[in-house]
Amino acid sequence: MYKSKKPYFYGTGRRKSSVARVHVYEGGTGVITINGRDIDDYFGLEP
């Protein structure tokens, strides 16, 4: 099993057969990526 050297918090969300996992690291940059893409590119929402 993978062990991270940095401490982090994690959460899991489930719906039907889908699973979403998140790892939040202390001292992070605040950048959100989904499947390797920026959040704005992933959702494509215009204000």
N, C-alpha and C positions, 0 to 999 in steps of 0.2 A: 504494500500500500504506500502511496505517496505521502511523504511528510514534509510540510512546509517549514522553512527555517524562520519565517516571520509569523507572529501570532495574528490570527484573524477571527472574525465572526462569520458564521454561515447560516443560511436559511434555505428551506426547501418548500416549494409550492407544488401542489398536484391538482390536476383536473382531468377526469376521465383517465386516459392512458398516458397523458403528457406529464413530464416532470421538469421543473425549472429549479436550478440551483444557483445560489449566489454566495460569493466569498468576498467579504469586505475587510481589507487590510488596514491596520493602523498606520497613520502617516502617509496615506495614499495621495494621489494627485487629484482625485475627484473625477477622473475621466471614466465614462461609462462605455463599455464595448459589449456588443452582442454578436456572438459567432464571429469575432474578429473584426467587426465593423463598428464605426462610430454610431452612437444612438440616433443622430440626425439622419445619417445615411440609411440606417436600418428601417426607421419608421417613416422618414420623408415627410414630416409634418411641417407645414409653413404657418408661421404666426399670422 
